[in-house]
Amino acid sequence: MYKVIAYTLITVVLDLLIASFIFILLLSGDKHPIKDLFDFISKMPLIFGTVMLSLIVASFYIGSYMNNQICYKNKDSTEIGIIGMMIILIIGILSGSTVGFFQYGI
């Protein structure tokens, strides 16, 4: 596995942990915010599973594309990294919202 793919996967995992921490901080007024987080996730396991799977798959393929652009075509790593992570985020949002739309919206 290339360094860029590994860094991309690590970044996605850290982003998921930060999002969970922010959600726990939003629930801090309750008595059991961690229990509330797991209750929230257990209500929509298909959506969360789809989002996590799509984030990991997208980070692998976009990470390999970023590796190709950075290492072989000598493009700016900061610009490629920002654009790549935004595309990964958009793919995660679209996959989760599409599953949520079909599960709850129709």
Stockholm file with secondary structure:
# STOCKHOLM 1.0

chainA/1-106         MYKVIAYTLITVVLDLLIASFIFILLLSGDKHPIKDLFDFISKMPLIFGTVMLSLIVASFYIGSYMNNQICYKNKDSTEIGIIGMMIILIIGILSGSTVGFFQYGI
#=GR chainA/1-106 SS CCHHHHHHHHHHHHHHHHHHHHHHHHTTTSSCHHHHHHHHHHHSHHHHHHHHHHHHHHHHHHHHHHHIIIIISCCCHHHHHHHHHHHHHHHHHHHHHHHHIIIIIC
#=GC SS_cons         CCHHHHHHHHHHHHHHHHHHHHHHHHTTTSSCHHHHHHHHHHHSHHHHHHHHHHHHHHHHHHHHHHHIIIIISCCCHHHHHHHHHHHHHHHHHHHHHHHHIIIIIC
//
